């Protein structure tokens, strides 16, 4: 058969992931690992795939992509079914824990809807990354580490052959973009705290990847320049085409104060 039909090696074994980065010295081990190389390769490959392209452009949408969007739509529906509760503290609405408990319970089933029968063994491993990608139910916070887990979830689906090379644009524009919408809804609905936010290091308290892939989308754009990112009119007119501007729009909705670009005099 063709390379498209290569069956996964029979000896492959799957395991429930466990936390391996516990102290500073573990970071060096992580950076030397095959997993790190795969993860970075995945992000950079997608970065090339969306270079100079608009969110609204034409691209192939495969069945697994459709199923991933359906999975995210389910998570979205569960938010509607789990309204915030009345509580004294303004942030970290406890209804998030109810919502999360549902995902915790259903994650493997959800993953099983996306992967073919012969890969059913992978579901328990892959599902952990999905559960890690929506925030922490104890602290009721969400941050870039959770977003990284979602990228790892998608990377796993590529490694087991569910997502293919020609799914690149749809992975970013359809699946990841839908993920961002659902996460923003979670952040707003349950007033989630930003996890580990350093404030000054990122424009957004919650997300990081849409700035990488979003900036790649803007490479060689004939008119959009960095100075336009603070221009309300430009953002409003272009946010449906560019992930970067979609982020800026969200920040202006949830943050008070105004943007002051680095290095500008007030």
N, C-alpha and C positions, 0 to 999 in steps of 0.2 A: 504493500500500500504506500500511499504518499506520506510525507513527514507529518501531514495534518492528522493522520490517523494513528500515530504512535501511541500504543497503550502505555499507561504508567508502569514502571517496573514493579513486578509482583512483590518484591521484598520491601517496598517502601512502607515504613511504619509511621503512624501519626501519633502525636502525643499532645496532651493538654499543656499549653504554654504556661510557664511560670516566670515570675519576675526574677531577672538575672542581674539587672543593674541596680545595685543597692548602695554602692559607695563610689566616690570619685574615681578610684583606681579601676573600677569595672568599666568605665567609659573607654579606656584604652583597648580593653579586650573586645568590647563591642565594635569599636572602629576597625579592628583587624579581622572581624568575623565575615563569613560569607553572607550572613543575613544582612549585615550593614551594606555590603557591596550590592546585594540584590535590591535592597530598599532604595538606596541612592540611585542606582541604575534605573529603577522603575520611575522615580520622580523626574530624573533628567530626560529619560526617553519620552515621557508624556510632555515635558517642557518643549522638546523639539516638535512633537506632534501637533501642538496647538499654536506654534509660532506664527504670528501674523494673521491668525484666524479669529473670526467673530463667533460669539456664542450662537448667533442665529444662522450660521452658515450650514450648508448641507453636509451630512456625514452619514455613514452606515450605522444602523441601529440593529444589533443582533438580538436574538431571543434572550440570552443571558442578561444583556443590558436592560431589556424590557422588564425582566423578572426582578432585577436589582431595584429598578425604579418602583415597581409594585411593592417590594419589601419596604422601601423608604416611605411610600404612601401609607402603608400599614402603621408605621411608627407615628406618622403625622396624624392619622385618624385616632390613634390611642391618646394623643395629646388632647384632642377635642373631647374624648370620652373621660378624661381625667382633669377636670377643672381645678385651678388652684384653691386651696382651702384658706379659711380665715385664720390668721395667726398673728401674734403680736409683732414678730420681727418682719421687717420689710423684705429682706433678701432671703434666698434659699427656701422657697416654698416647699413644705413637706409633701405635697401631692406628687412632687417629682419622684419620691421613693416608691409610691404606688405605681406610677408609670414605669419606673425602672424594673420593679419586681415582675411586671408583665413581660418585659423584654428578657429578663434573666431566665424566666420560665420557658419562653417561646423561641429563644435565639436559635437553638439547633434546628427546630422545625422550620424556621424562616430560612436558614441557610440551605436546608434540604430542598427548598423550593427552587433554589437557584442552580444547584449542582446536579449533574446527571447521576442516575442510580449507581453506576459502577464506581462512583467516587464517594459514595455515602459515608465511607470510613473517615473522610476528611472533615465531616461536619463538626464534630466536637472540638477539633483544633481551630478551625476557621471561625467558629462561633464566638470564641473567646475574644478575638480581635473586634468583632462587631459589638460585643457587650462593653468592651473597654472604650469604644469610640464615642459614647454619648454623654460622658461626664461621670462624676463620682457620686454615688447615692448616699454616702455617709456625709460628705462635706457639702453636697449639693452645689458642686462647682464644675466648671467646664473650661478647658484650655487647649493649648496647642499639642499637648501630649495625647489628648483624646483624639484630636484631629489626626495625629500621626498614626494612631491605632487604626483609624479608618483607611488611611493609605496602605497600611500593612495588610488589612483585610482584603483590599482590592489587589494588592501585590500577590497575596496567597492565591487568589482566584486566577491570576495570570499563571502562577507557577504550576498549578494543577491542570491548566489548560482550558479552564472554563471561559476565561477572557483571552482573546487573541490579539495579535499585533494590529490587525485592522480595526480593532475596537478602540484604539487610542483616543481619538477625539471624543467619542461617545462616553468614555470613562470619565473624562474631565468635564465635558460640557453637559452631559445628561445625568450621569450618576453623581459625580462629586458636586455638581451645582445643586442638584436636588438635595443632597446631604446637607449642604450649607443652608438651604432654605429651612429644612427641618430643625437643624441645630439653632438657627436664629429664633425660630418659633419656641423652642425649648427654653432658650436663654431669656426670652421676653416673658413667656407664660409663667415660668417658675422663678423668675428673678434670680437666675443662677449667678454665683460669684465667679469672677475670672480666676482660673486656677494658675497659680504661680506667675501672675502677670507682673512684668517688670515695668509696665507703663511706658517708660521712655524708649524701650528697645523695639517696640512694635507699634504700628499705627493702631492695630486692633487688639483689644484685650483677649480675644478668643481665638482668632484664626491666623494662620501663617501661610499655608500653601496657596490660597488664591492670590496672594501677592507675588509668589514665584511664577505660577502659571499665568496669572493675569498680566504680569509685566512682559512675559513672552508673547502673549497675544498682541501687545502694543508695539512690538519691535517693527521698525520701518513704517509706522503709521504716518500718513502724509501730514496730518495736522495736530494730532493730540500730543501734547508735551507735558512734562511734570507740573509746570505752572498751572495747567488746567485742572489738576486734581482738587484744587480748592475753589474752583469756579462752579457754583451751584447749577448754573444753566447748562454747562457742558456735561456735568455729572448726570443731571436729569435727562438730557437728550441721548446719552450714550450708555447708560448703565445696563441696558438689556443686551448690549453687544459685548461688553467687557467686564469680566469678573472683578478686576481691580476697582472699577468705578462702582460696582455693586457693593463692594466692601465699604467704600468711602460713604456711599449713601446710607448704609446701615449704621455706620459710626455716627454720622450726623443725626440720625434718628435717636440713638440711645445715649449718646454722650452729651453732656452740657459743656458750655465753653465753646471756643472756636479753634479751628485749625491754625497753627502758626508753623509754616514750613521751617525746618531746621535752617539756621543760618540767616534767617530774614530779620530785618530790624522791625520792631513793632510799629 
